[in-house]
Amino acid sequence: MAGAVVMVIVLVVLFPVVVLMGTGILAAALGSFLKADSDAANRSDDGPNEYLELARKEAETGYPQLDDGHGGRRRLNLPGRLRRS
């Protein structure tokens, strides 16, 4: 009889508490992951979204797309400037 009482207490009280705590931890982890992913998507620096966009444009056009970011600086060909080979 005592075993049945312990089993009922475990099933009615302890098991739901453990399940709710587990889902709460899982929801918090998923929420923080989605927040971090959202923050990364909203950054203005060169994140992975810009690279995916360049790859998509390259796949559509068949030509490599130049990155307008700060990585590759090119010289301006201004009028009156001599070109050096």
FENLINCOR-V409549 format. One line per field, one symbol per residue. burial: I if it has 24 or more other ideal C-beta (glycine too) atoms within 12 Angstrom, else O. Layout:
burial->???
This chain:
burial->OOOOOOOOOOOOOOOOOOOOOOOOOOOOOOOOOOOOOOOOOOOOOOOOOOOOOOOOOOOOOOOOOOOOOOOOOOOOOOOOOOOOO
